Amino acid sequence: MTTVTSALPLLGLRFTAGPLELRGISDDLLGPLADIAVAGIHASDSMPFYVPWSTAPGEVLPRNFAQYHWSQRAALSPATWSLDLAVLWEGELVGVQGMSTKNYLVTRTGETGSWLGRGRQGKGIGTAMRQVLCAFAFDHLDATQITSGAFTDNPASLGVSRKVGYRENGVRRVERRPGELAVVQDLLLTPEDLVRFEHPLEADGVEAFRGLIGLDRNRY
Ligand SMILES: CC(C)(COP(=O)(O)OP(=O)(O)OC[C@H]1O[C@@H](n2cnc3c(N)ncnc32)[C@H](O)[C@@H]1OP(=O)(O)O)[C@@H](O)C(=O)NCCC(=O)NCCS
């Protein structure tokens, strides 16, 4: 019988590595993740994201958050996809780790992005979840490289990139919030530079996800 997971195998992806679990963001996780975001991801005077979604008032953020994830699912195709995964640490929901890409069958590259609730930051979880997603992309999705970018005033994100093995790949000047200049440090990771998480990665749902994004096309 067809289920929402068999129709969209993104939702059936699940990785485990020691205390860490990453899994597709099914609808039942949208509310709890939005609650973590409403409770706070960063100080009110800072903005780590290109789109300042995290400062929306608490009464609208959950809807915006759910609609964003539904829009990403709705638009998913081999030409454009976002692999957004809920992150659990020792069984508790703590944040989101993602990778998005365009024309992946040709480019074999994706851009990582992530967030954790404030109470879960600074404990190595951000490093572990990025290590696991990058290992998945290299080992199971045939990625050639992975990129990331962080504002130069975001030492935690830059710290994760440094620890995972990304190299600096130029800077860009952008308008962050209206009238505000910010500088983005671009970063680039290759398979040989990846510093892996200490626990091995086990991944479920890989074959169906590869089919969804157009890899192994002869089988689907
Ligand atoms: C970015 C984020 C995911 C990193 O995850 P994290 O679990 O906090 O990071 P880690 O604990 O794995 O730290 C990684 C490195 O950065 C360093 N670091 C973390 N927070 C830091 C801070 N506030 N200032 C300076 N260095 C910091 C750590 O010391 C560590 O290096 P070390 O082990 O050599 O000491 C998390 O902080 C977060 O969600 N921040 C808000 C949202 C955000 O910035 N998202 C990314 C947008 S590009």
The ligand as a Tripos MOL2 file, in Angstrom:
@<TRIPOS>MOLECULE
LIG
   48    50     1     0     0
SMALL
NO_CHARGES

@<TRIPOS>ATOM
      1 C1         25.8300   26.9080   14.2670 C.3       1 LIG1
      2 C2         25.4290   25.7740   15.1830 C.3       1 LIG1
      3 C3         24.5800   24.7570   14.4230 C.3       1 LIG1
      4 C4         26.7390   25.0990   15.6750 C.3       1 LIG1
      5 O1         26.4290   24.0190   16.5120 O.3       1 LIG1
      6 P1         27.0620   23.9060   17.9890 P.3       1 LIG1
      7 O2         26.6470   22.5960   18.5290 O.co2     1 LIG1
      8 O3         26.6980   25.1150   18.7510 O.co2     1 LIG1
      9 O4         28.6360   23.9190   17.6810 O.3       1 LIG1
     10 P2         29.7510   22.9900   18.3350 P.3       1 LIG1
     11 O5         29.5030   22.8690   19.8070 O.co2     1 LIG1
     12 O6         29.8200   21.7150   17.5700 O.co2     1 LIG1
     13 O7         31.0500   23.8760   18.1420 O.3       1 LIG1
     14 C5         31.8720   23.8290   17.0150 C.3       1 LIG1
     15 C6         33.1060   24.6650   17.2560 C.3       1 LIG1
     16 O8         32.7600   26.0450   17.2430 O.3       1 LIG1
     17 C7         33.1440   26.6330   18.4680 C.3       1 LIG1
     18 N1         32.0860   27.4980   18.9490 N.ar      1 LIG1
     19 C8         30.8010   27.1360   19.1870 C.ar      1 LIG1
     20 N2         30.0970   28.2070   19.6100 N.ar      1 LIG1
     21 C9         30.9710   29.2380   19.6350 C.ar      1 LIG1
     22 C10        30.8480   30.6060   19.9850 C.ar      1 LIG1
     23 N3         29.6690   31.1140   20.3710 N.pl3     1 LIG1
     24 N4         31.9400   31.3870   19.8910 N.ar      1 LIG1
     25 C11        33.1200   30.8860   19.4950 C.ar      1 LIG1
     26 N5         33.2980   29.5960   19.1270 N.ar      1 LIG1
     27 C12        32.2330   28.7730   19.2090 C.ar      1 LIG1
     28 C13        33.2680   25.5020   19.4400 C.3       1 LIG1
     29 O9         34.1500   25.8770   20.4610 O.3       1 LIG1
     30 C14        33.7420   24.3710   18.6060 C.3       1 LIG1
     31 O10        35.1310   24.3760   18.4340 O.3       1 LIG1
     32 P3         36.0930   23.6410   19.4930 P.3       1 LIG1
     33 O11        35.5420   22.2570   19.7040 O.co2     1 LIG1
     34 O12        37.4130   23.6830   18.7980 O.co2     1 LIG1
     35 O13        36.0370   24.4320   20.7490 O.co2     1 LIG1
     36 C15        24.6270   26.2690   16.4340 C.3       1 LIG1
     37 O14        25.4740   27.0490   17.2490 O.3       1 LIG1
     38 C16        23.4000   27.0820   16.0410 C.2       1 LIG1
     39 O15        22.3390   26.5120   15.8270 O.2       1 LIG1
     40 N6         23.5390   28.4250   15.9750 N.am      1 LIG1
     41 C17        22.4150   29.2980   15.6290 C.3       1 LIG1
     42 C18        21.9470   29.0730   14.1850 C.3       1 LIG1
     43 C19        23.0940   29.1640   13.2060 C.2       1 LIG1
     44 O16        24.0170   29.9410   13.3640 O.2       1 LIG1
     45 N7         23.0020   28.3310   12.1350 N.am      1 LIG1
     46 C20        24.0030   28.3020   11.0930 C.3       1 LIG1
     47 C21        23.7270   29.3530   10.0730 C.3       1 LIG1
     48 S1         25.0490   29.4170    8.8720 S.3       1 LIG1
@<TRIPOS>BOND
     1     1     2 1
     2     2     3 1
     3     2     4 1
     4     2    36 1
     5     4     5 1
     6     5     6 1
     7     6     7 2
     8     6     8 1
     9     6     9 1
    10     9    10 1
    11    10    11 2
    12    10    12 1
    13    10    13 1
    14    13    14 1
    15    14    15 1
    16    15    16 1
    17    15    30 1
    18    16    17 1
    19    17    18 1
    20    17    28 1
    21    18    19 ar
    22    18    27 ar
    23    19    20 ar
    24    20    21 ar
    25    21    22 ar
    26    21    27 ar
    27    22    23 1
    28    22    24 ar
    29    24    25 ar
    30    25    26 ar
    31    26    27 ar
    32    28    29 1
    33    28    30 1
    34    30    31 1
    35    31    32 1
    36    32    33 2
    37    32    34 1
    38    32    35 1
    39    36    37 1
    40    36    38 1
    41    38    39 2
    42    38    40 1
    43    40    41 1
    44    41    42 1
    45    42    43 1
    46    43    44 2
    47    43    45 1
    48    45    46 1
    49    46    47 1
    50    47    48 1
@<TRIPOS>SUBSTRUCTURE
     1 LIG1         1 GROUP 0 **** ****
